[in-house]
Amino acid sequence: MKIITTLALLLFSVLMNAQPQFWWIGDKIQSMTMEDMMIRMKVDSVFKKYGKDSPEWKSAWKKLEESDSVHNSEIKKIIAELKVYPGNNLVGPDAAHCFWTLVLHQDKDTALQRKVIELMKPEIETNNIEVNDYAYLVDRHKINTGMKQVYGTQCYYDPKKKAYVPRPIEDRENVDKRRKEMDLPPLADYLKILNDPSAKSKVR
C-alpha cells in the first residue's frame, strides 16, 4: 500500500511538473484565441457571401471590434500580472503563440504592440518564443505606424499583378539575411507560397 501511495505521489508530481507554471493563464489565452479566430472566420465568410457594405457584414464587423476591445483589456491584465511575455516556460508553446496572435490583431493599439515587442525581444536569446513570431509583430507594428517593415512578412494583394506583393521594406537588399536570423524562408520563396500554397513543398 505504501509503495502504491508513493507511486501515485510521484505520478502526480510528474504531471504537475509537466504543466507550465501559469497553465491557467495559458488556458485562458487559448480560449481567447479560439474566439478571436472564429469571429474572424465569420467576418470573412459574411464578406464573401454578402459583400463589405452589407448589413450582415457590418454586424459581423461590429462583433469583431467588440471582441478585440475585450481582448485588449485581457491582454493588458495578463502583462500586468506576469510582468514579462507569457512565453513557453510560463504558459506553454501553444499558448505563447496564441498570445502573439491576439496581439498581432490589435492593430488599433500600436502602443500595446510596441510594448509586447519589447517584452518579446529578451525572450529570443532563451528560445522562449518563436523568433518568427517576433519578426511578424515587428513588421506589423512598423506598417501600422507608417514605417517600412524589416523582415518582409506583411504583404497585400495587387490586383494589377494579380499576386501578393510585400509592403515597403527597409534595406531590401539585405532582407533575406534578416529573415534567416528569424527562421524565415527567403522572401522569394515566401511570396511563392503566398501566391501558390501548393509551392510550399517545393521551396527550400
MIDRENVEX-332567 format. One record per residue (C-alpha): x, y, z; residue in one letter; residue number from 1. Coordinates in steps of 0.001 Angstrom, whole numbers, m for minus. Example, Ala and Ser with C-alpha at 12.3 -4.5 7.8 and 13.67 -1.06 7.14 Angstrom:
BEGIN
REC       c1       c2       c3  r    k
REC    12300    m4500     7800  a    1
REC    13670    m1060     7140  s    2
***
This chain:
BEGIN
REC       c1       c2       c3  r    k
REC        0        0        0  m    1
REC     2853     2321      869  k    2
REC     4514     1628    m2495  i    3
REC     1274     2342    m4367  i    4
REC      849     5611    m2486  t    5
REC     4426     6622    m3243  t    6
REC     3985     5826    m6954  l    7
REC      770     7816    m7022  a    8
REC     2510    10811    m5453  l    9
REC     5388    10526    m7947  l   10
REC     2962    10383   m10868  l   11
REC     1107    13425    m9543  f   12
REC     4410    15268    m9193  s   13
REC     5430    14428   m12770  v   14
REC     2083    15580   m14142  l   15
REC     2243    18836   m12210  m   16
REC     5822    19498   m13299  n   17
REC     4856    18820   m16919  a   18
REC     2363    21679   m16827  q   19
REC     3531    25239   m17485  p   20
REC     3924    27419   m14409  q   21
REC      907    29556   m15292  f   22
REC    m1131    26917   m17099  w   23
REC    m4450    28560   m16169  w   24
REC    m3377    31749   m17966  i   25
REC    m2345    29598   m20911  g   26
REC    m5804    28029   m21000  d   27
REC    m7405    31478   m20940  k   28
REC    m5174    32711   m23762  i   29
REC    m6032    29731   m25947  q   30
REC    m9742    30188   m25273  s   31
REC    m9497    33855   m26253  m   32
REC    m7621    32961   m29427  t   33
REC   m10242    30395   m30403  m   34
REC   m12914    33081   m30067  e   35
REC   m10738    35529   m31995  d   36
REC   m10252    33139   m34916  m   37
REC   m13903    32071   m35032  m   38
REC   m15100    35682   m35219  i   39
REC   m12600    36492   m37963  r   40
REC   m13668    33449   m39938  m   41
REC   m17269    34613   m39574  k   42
REC   m16411    38083   m40876  v   43
REC   m14579    36582   m43851  d   44
REC   m17484    34241   m44601  s   45
REC   m20053    37053   m44424  v   46
REC   m17874    39269   m46626  f   47
REC   m17660    36604   m49326  k   48
REC   m21404    35932   m49191  k   49
REC   m22896    39419   m48784  y   50
REC   m20142    41955   m49509  g   51
REC   m18472    44598   m47379  k   52
REC   m21267    47179   m47409  d   53
REC   m23985    44720   m46433  s   54
REC   m25832    44946   m43075  p   55
REC   m24696    41378   m42380  e   56
REC   m21033    42291   m42796  w   57
REC   m21364    45467   m40704  k   58
REC   m22969    43444   m37908  s   59
REC   m20216    40819   m38022  a   60
REC   m17523    43516   m38075  w   61
REC   m19058    45238   m35053  k   62
REC   m18871    41974   m33105  k   63
REC   m15225    41592   m34124  l   64
REC   m14421    45086   m32850  e   65
REC   m16204    44364   m29585  e   66
REC   m14232    41141   m29187  s   67
REC   m10935    42906   m29943  d   68
REC   m11761    45533   m27313  s   69
REC   m12409    42895   m24645  v   70
REC    m9252    41021   m25599  h   71
REC    m7252    44249   m25467  n   72
REC    m8149    44641   m21800  s   73
REC    m7413    40976   m21053  e   74
REC    m4029    41134   m22790  i   75
REC    m3052    44110   m20648  k   76
REC    m4189    42316   m17483  k   77
REC    m2013    39305   m18346  i   78
REC     1008    41518   m18971  i   79
REC      393    43376   m15709  a   80
REC      186    40106   m13796  e   81
REC     3227    38392   m15309  l   82
REC     5407    41479   m15899  k   83
REC     7006    39554   m18794  v   84
REC     5925    37984   m22059  y   85
REC     3867    34825   m21464  p   86
REC     6430    32596   m23148  g   87
REC     6914    28848   m23472  n   88
REC     8155    28431   m19899  n   89
REC     5190    30198   m18308  l   90
REC     2160    29197   m20380  v   91
REC     3475    26587   m22831  g   92
REC     4431    26933   m26536  p   93
REC      865    26782   m27860  d   94
REC     m436    29493   m25559  a   95
REC     2681    31631   m26107  a   96
REC     1994    31546   m29851  h   97
REC    m1712    32211   m29268  c   98
REC     m879    35300   m27209  f   99
REC     1154    36619   m30126  w  100
REC    m1830    36012   m32430  t  101
REC    m4071    38099   m30192  l  102
REC    m1575    40961   m30087  v  103
REC     m993    40786   m33842  l  104
REC    m4688    41542   m34316  h  105
REC    m4587    44599   m32020  q  106
REC    m3854    46936   m34915  d  107
REC    m5695    49862   m33326  k  108
REC    m3417    49777   m30281  d  109
REC       74    50224   m31665  t  110
REC     1349    51187   m28207  a  111
REC      353    47737   m26956  l  112
REC     2025    46073   m29924  q  113
REC     5197    48079   m29221  r  114
REC     5091    47043   m25551  k  115
REC     4777    43364   m26450  v  116
REC     7653    43639   m28932  i  117
REC     9817    44962   m26100  e  118
REC     8743    42053   m23884  l  119
REC     9413    39508   m26631  m  120
REC    12911    40685   m27529  k  121
REC    14778    39325   m24454  p  122
REC    12939    36002   m24812  e  123
REC    14647    35336   m28163  i  124
REC    18018    34529   m26581  e  125
REC    16464    31916   m24286  t  126
REC    14370    30311   m27073  n  127
REC    11304    31115   m25012  n  128
REC     9304    32264   m28045  i  129
REC     9138    31521   m31745  e  130
REC    11515    34050   m33277  v  131
REC     9446    34368   m36441  n  132
REC     6514    35490   m34267  d  133
REC     8714    38382   m33165  y  134
REC     9535    39234   m36783  a  135
REC     5890    39282   m37840  y  136
REC     4868    41545   m34957  l  137
REC     7760    43950   m35588  v  138
REC     6698    44272   m39222  d  139
REC     3021    44610   m38332  r  140
REC     3809    47428   m35904  h  141
REC     6048    49160   m38444  k  142
REC     3336    49123   m41111  i  143
REC      660    50216   m38622  n  144
REC     2766    53252   m37665  t  145
REC     3571    54292   m41233  g  146
REC     7108    52906   m41421  m  147
REC     8817    50407   m43702  k  148
REC     8890    46828   m42480  q  149
REC    12099    44994   m41582  v  150
REC    11521    41334   m42472  y  151
REC     9077    41482   m45376  g  152
REC     6315    39497   m43690  t  153
REC     3494    41941   m44442  q  154
REC     2027    41678   m47936  c  155
REC    m1051    42812   m49830  y  156
REC    m2845    41658   m52943  y  157
REC    m2009    43733   m56026  d  158
REC    m4945    43406   m58459  p  159
REC    m2808    44628   m61374  k  160
REC     m170    41957   m60822  k  161
REC    m2808    39515   m59597  k  162
REC     m419    38472   m56877  a  163
REC      569    39163   m53285  y  164
REC     3489    41575   m53005  v  165
REC     5358    42830   m49928  p  166
REC     4693    46226   m48439  r  167
REC     7708    48614   m48451  p  168
REC    10843    47072   m46896  i  169
REC    13791    48990   m45497  e  170
REC    17225    47914   m46758  d  171
REC    15562    45378   m49050  r  172
REC    18821    44027   m50464  e  173
REC    19647    42544   m47057  n  174
REC    16166    41356   m46141  v  175
REC    16959    37661   m46652  d  176
REC    19844    37907   m44174  k  177
REC    17478    39304   m41564  r  178
REC    14807    36735   m42439  r  179
REC    17302    33900   m41938  k  180
REC    18065    35188   m38434  e  181
REC    14335    34914   m37687  m  182
REC    13973    31364   m39086  d  183
REC    12051    32677   m42088  l  184
REC    12487    31413   m45671  p  185
REC    13938    33716   m48353  p  186
REC    11491    36407   m49432  l  187
REC    11132    34960   m52935  a  188
REC    10148    31575   m51509  d  189
REC     7702    33206   m49083  y  190
REC     5988    35006   m51958  l  191
REC     5791    31775   m53951  k  192
REC     3936    30145   m51071  i  193
REC     1572    33108   m50648  l  194
REC      681    33082   m54325  n  195
REC      614    29314   m54725  d  196
REC       95    27347   m51482  p  197
REC      992    24139   m53330  s  198
REC     4511    25544   m53764  a  199
REC     5149    25074   m50032  k  200
REC     6542    21594   m50642  s  201
REC     8723    22832   m53498  k  202
REC    10619    25674   m51831  v  203
REC    13674    25123   m49689  r  204
***
